[in-house]
Amino acid sequence: MQATKPTSKKRIDRDTDHPQERRARELVRGAWFIGVDGCEAAHFWSPVEQTVVVIEDDAAETVALADTPFSILADWVAYTDEERGWEFHRVGGSLLTDLRRGLDR
């Protein structure tokens, strides 16, 4: 007899649980969440289109990396860090770097 897994877990609907992600995916293909900057804008990255989507309040802006002086996503992350800071982001670094950053605050 085969054991069955309980089905009581709630299925997460990404479109309703994350409206900013839904908006980013409407603007570019394959948007991945990068993080939230110091002004509380959410940043998303489309590796397919090499484009960043920045969503702040109800406004959304797309920025093609080719239209900037940056050649890689890490450059965009560094630029945003200098201009606005990050509440958190998921690009580059390591667990050790994150721990050090947390201790410095």
Secondary structure, DSSP 8 states (H G I E B T S, - for coil): --------S----HHHH-HHHHHHHHHSTT-EEEEEETTS-EEEEETTTTEEEEEETTEEEEEEGGGSS-SSHHHHHHHHHHHT-EEEE-SS--HHHHHHHHHH-
